[in-house]
Amino acid sequence: MGFCGFNTAVIETCKVSFHVLFPHDLMHCPNISPPRCYVDDKVSKVAWLNRSNIIFAGEDKWSLDPRVDLVTKGQLEYSLRIQKVDVYDEGPYTCSIQTKQQSKTSQVYLIVQVPANIYRVSEDITVNEGSNVTLSCLANGRPDPSITWRLLNPSAETLEVGEYLEIYGIMRTQAGRYECKASNDVATPDVKYVNVVVNYPPFIKLAKSSETQMGRLGVLQCDATAVPKPEFEWYRDDKRLSNMQGITIQIVGTRTLLLVANVTEDDYGNYTCVATNRLGRHNANLIFMVCVSGTYRRPGMVYWSHCESKHDQLIPLSVPNFVGS
């Protein structure tokens, strides 16, 4: 009976598998871990070789590699063990036996598999809307890993397969966290992320005018979207407004409020909300209507509808004007 095979330890991120090529009449491998392989008592000489280099001749170790040793049990087992397997250990290993009648050899081919590892990925970036963007994700492993990209939005569909993700004329809806995944079915995929911020000019998405009774609090409101976050200004006709007696300007994130305390007839008129950032500006016109003597007054006209019983309310009214950078 001749040599059968050997196994190796899995160290750190390495996983090892074998392709074993033996004549059927030389094989004897009990299905246990680690596998035990045997030679019979008619064998007079035995040796392990890696390619043409002798590793062991009998029990004499020729290799200087401290990771390599013999696994023996009595006189019948002659197995080779390699600890902390490295990719450089890959290749053919031969067990050569000599009997009185003839010499025989059996070979194992060691294949070393390495999990996918992303060793370089694009840094987080900030770009202007309309720019072309290239994201890179470089990985290695054995076998070569497959790389996929996803934008982690609600759908999170796969965008591209490959090391590079090209985005032409990027839009604000394409901002977010991008996932790069490298996998080769050896172990859990390696995953890295790239955050992409897309700058764009302000857009006032909501403007609310006010219908307010005399003596009550009047409120004008503007909501804008922009990256970077917009700055706000308020105007009445051509005069810029600021916090003063009776007027308070509030800015919370991308929303601004103009508060008019104790409304009088003098407060009705046209107001303008302006949102700006370094990419452009956007403005919307709003109308402040005041209930005077049972009717609503606004510039140039008087509403016939009665307002004594009306509560303060906000009604949608937006006349947007846009100026880009």
C-alpha positions in Angstrom: 0.0 0.0 0.0 1.4 3.4 -0.9 1.0 7.1 0.1 -2.4 8.8 0.0 -2.3 12.5 0.7 -2.0 15.3 3.3 -3.8 18.3 4.5 -2.7 21.7 5.8 -3.7 24.2 8.5 -5.8 27.3 7.6 -3.9 30.3 8.9 -5.1 33.8 9.1 -6.9 34.6 5.8 -5.7 31.5 3.9 -7.8 28.6 2.9 -6.2 25.6 1.3 -7.6 22.9 -1.0 -6.0 20.0 -2.9 -6.4 18.3 -6.1 -5.1 14.7 -5.5 -3.9 12.7 -8.4 -3.1 9.0 -7.4 -3.4 5.7 -9.1 -6.4 3.9 -7.6 -4.4 0.9 -6.3 -2.1 3.2 -4.3 -4.8 5.1 -2.5 -6.0 4.6 1.1 -7.5 7.6 2.8 -9.7 7.2 5.8 -12.4 9.9 5.9 -11.2 11.7 9.0 -9.6 15.0 9.7 -6.7 15.3 9.4 -6.5 12.5 6.8 -4.1 9.7 7.7 -2.1 8.0 5.0 -0.1 4.9 5.2 2.7 2.9 3.6 3.0 -0.8 4.2 5.9 -2.6 5.9 7.4 -3.7 2.6 8.5 -0.1 1.9 12.2 0.2 2.5 12.7 3.9 1.6 10.3 6.9 1.5 10.7 10.6 0.8 8.8 13.8 0.3 9.7 16.2 -2.5 8.4 19.6 -3.6 9.0 19.8 -7.3 12.6 18.5 -7.4 13.6 19.6 -3.9 13.7 17.0 -1.2 11.8 17.9 2.0 12.1 14.7 3.9 14.1 11.6 3.2 12.9 9.0 5.7 12.8 10.9 8.9 15.7 13.1 8.0 14.5 16.7 7.3 16.2 18.4 4.4 14.1 21.5 4.3 15.0 24.5 6.4 11.4 25.6 6.6 10.3 25.4 10.3 6.6 25.2 9.2 7.0 21.8 7.7 7.1 18.5 9.7 6.1 14.9 9.5 3.0 13.3 10.9 3.9 9.7 11.8 2.2 7.0 13.7 4.2 3.9 14.1 5.9 2.7 10.9 2.9 2.9 8.6 2.0 6.6 8.4 4.2 9.1 6.5 2.2 12.3 6.1 3.5 15.8 5.5 2.1 18.8 7.4 2.6 22.4 6.5 1.6 25.1 9.0 0.8 28.7 8.3 0.3 28.0 4.6 1.4 30.7 2.2 0.6 31.2 -1.5 4.3 30.3 -2.2 3.6 26.8 -0.9 1.3 26.2 -3.9 2.5 23.5 -6.3 3.1 19.7 -6.7 4.2 17.6 -3.7 5.5 14.0 -4.4 5.8 11.1 -2.1 8.3 8.6 -3.4 8.5 5.0 -2.0 11.0 2.3 -2.6 10.2 -1.4 -2.1 12.4 -4.4 -2.9 10.6 -4.9 -6.2 10.1 -1.4 -7.5 9.8 2.3 -6.8 6.5 4.2 -7.0 5.4 7.9 -6.6 2.1 9.6 -5.8 1.5 13.3 -6.2 -0.7 16.0 -4.5 -1.1 19.4 -6.1 -1.6 22.1 -3.4 -3.9 25.0 -4.4 -3.8 27.9 -2.0 -6.9 30.1 -2.0 -6.9 33.6 -0.5 -10.1 35.5 0.4 -10.8 38.7 -1.5 -9.1 41.8 0.0 -9.8 45.4 -1.1 -6.5 47.1 -0.8 -7.3 50.5 -2.4 -10.6 52.4 -2.7 -11.5 56.0 -3.7 -11.7 58.5 -0.9 -14.9 60.3 -0.1 -15.4 63.1 -2.6 -17.5 66.2 -3.1 -18.3 67.3 -6.7 -20.6 69.8 -8.4 -23.7 68.6 -10.2 -23.0 67.8 -13.8 -19.4 66.6 -13.2 -18.0 63.3 -14.4 -17.0 61.0 -11.5 -14.8 57.9 -11.5 -14.7 55.7 -8.4 -12.1 52.9 -8.1 -11.9 49.8 -6.0 -8.9 47.6 -6.3 -8.8 44.1 -4.8 -6.7 40.9 -4.8 -7.3 37.3 -3.9 -7.0 33.8 -5.2 -8.9 33.2 -7.4 -9.3 36.8 -8.7 -12.3 38.4 -7.0 -15.3 39.8 -8.7 -16.1 43.5 -7.9 -19.6 45.0 -7.8 -20.9 48.5 -7.0 -24.1 49.6 -5.4 -25.6 53.0 -4.4 -27.1 52.4 -1.0 -30.5 54.0 -1.7 -33.8 52.2 -1.1 -33.4 50.1 -4.3 -29.7 49.4 -3.9 -29.4 47.8 -7.3 -26.1 46.7 -8.7 -24.7 49.6 -10.8 -21.6 48.1 -12.3 -19.2 45.2 -12.3 -15.5 45.9 -12.3 -12.8 47.9 -10.6 -14.1 51.3 -11.8 -17.5 52.9 -11.6 -18.0 55.8 -14.2 -20.7 58.3 -13.6 -21.2 60.9 -16.3 -23.0 64.1 -15.5 -23.7 63.2 -12.0 -27.1 64.4 -10.6 -28.1 65.3 -7.1 -30.2 62.1 -6.9 -27.0 60.1 -7.3 -25.4 61.5 -4.2 -25.0 59.1 -1.3 -23.0 56.1 0.0 -21.5 53.8 -2.6 -20.6 50.2 -1.7 -17.8 48.3 -3.3 -17.9 44.5 -2.7 -15.1 42.1 -3.7 -15.9 38.4 -3.5 -14.4 35.1 -4.8 -16.4 32.6 -2.8 -13.4 31.7 -0.5 -14.7 33.6 2.5 -17.0 36.5 3.4 -16.8 39.2 0.8 -14.7 42.3 1.6 -16.7 45.5 1.5 -15.7 49.2 1.5 -17.7 52.4 1.1 -17.3 55.7 -0.6 -19.4 58.8 0.3 -20.2 61.1 -2.7 -21.6 64.6 -2.0 -23.1 66.4 -4.9 -23.2 70.2 -4.7 -26.1 72.1 -6.5 -27.6 75.6 -6.4 -30.6 76.4 -4.2 -34.2 75.6 -5.3 -37.1 77.0 -3.3 -39.5 74.1 -3.2 -42.2 75.7 -1.0 -43.2 79.3 -0.4 -46.2 80.1 1.8 -47.9 83.5 1.9 -50.0 84.7 4.8 -53.6 85.8 5.3 -53.6 87.4 8.8 -56.1 89.4 10.8 -55.2 92.7 12.3 -53.3 92.4 15.6 -52.3 88.8 15.1 -49.0 87.1 14.2 -48.3 86.9 10.5 -45.9 84.2 9.1 -44.2 83.9 5.7 -42.3 80.7 5.0 -39.7 79.5 2.5 -38.3 75.9 2.2 -35.3 75.4 0.0 -33.0 72.5 -1.0 -29.4 73.0 -1.8 -25.8 71.7 -1.2 -24.0 73.4 0.4 -26.8 74.5 2.8 -28.3 77.8 1.6 -28.2 81.2 3.2 -31.5 83.2 3.3 -32.4 86.9 2.9 -35.8 88.6 3.1 -36.9 91.7 1.2 -39.9 93.9 1.1 -40.0 95.5 -2.3 -36.3 96.4 -2.7 -35.5 96.8 0.9 -33.6 94.0 2.7 -35.2 93.1 6.0 -33.5 92.2 9.3 -34.5 91.5 12.8 -36.1 94.7 14.1 -39.0 95.8 16.2 -42.0 93.7 15.3 -40.1 91.5 12.7 -38.2 88.3 13.5 -36.3 86.2 10.9 -35.8 82.6 11.8 -33.6 80.1 9.9 -33.6 76.4 10.7 -31.6 74.3 8.3 -33.2 74.7 4.9 -36.3 76.6 6.1 -36.7 80.3 6.9 -39.6 82.1 8.5 -40.5 85.8 8.5 -42.6 86.5 11.6 -44.5 89.8 11.9 -45.9 90.4 15.3 -49.1 92.4 15.9 -49.9 92.9 12.2 -51.1 96.3 11.1 -52.5 97.5 7.7 -49.0 98.9 7.0 -47.6 95.3 6.9 -49.5 94.1 3.8 -47.6 94.0 0.5 -45.1 92.0 -1.6 -42.2 90.2 0.1 -39.3 88.2 -1.5 -37.4 85.3 -0.1 -33.9 84.7 -1.5 -31.8 81.5 -1.0 -28.2 81.5 -2.1 -25.0 79.4 -2.0 -21.8 79.6 -4.0 -23.4 77.8 -6.9 -26.3 80.2 -7.4 -29.5 81.8 -6.1 -33.2 81.2 -6.2 -36.0 83.6 -5.1 -39.7 83.4 -4.6 -42.3 86.2 -4.2 -44.8 86.0 -1.4 -47.8 88.2 -0.6 -48.8 89.3 2.9 -52.5 90.0 3.1 -54.1 91.7 6.1 -57.7 91.6 7.2 -59.0 95.2 7.5 -62.6 96.1 8.1 -63.8 92.6 7.2 -62.0 92.3 3.9 -58.5 91.1 2.9 -56.2 93.7 1.5 -53.3 93.2 -0.7 -51.4 95.5 -3.1 -53.6 96.9 -5.8 -56.8 95.2 -4.8 -59.3 94.4 -2.0 -60.9 91.0 -1.6 -64.7 91.0 -1.2 -64.7 88.0 1.1 -65.2 88.5 4.8 -62.4 87.6 7.2 -63.6 88.4 10.7 -64.2 84.8 11.5 -61.1 83.4 9.7 -58.3 82.1 11.8 -54.7 82.8 10.9 -53.6 80.5 8.1 -50.9 79.9 5.5 -51.9 79.4 1.8 -49.5 78.2 -0.9 -48.3 80.9 -3.3 -45.0 80.7 -5.1 -43.8 82.8 -8.0 -40.2 81.5 -8.3 -37.3 83.1 -10.2 -34.0 81.3 -10.6 -30.6 82.7 -11.3 -27.8 80.1 -11.6 -24.1 80.7 -11.1 
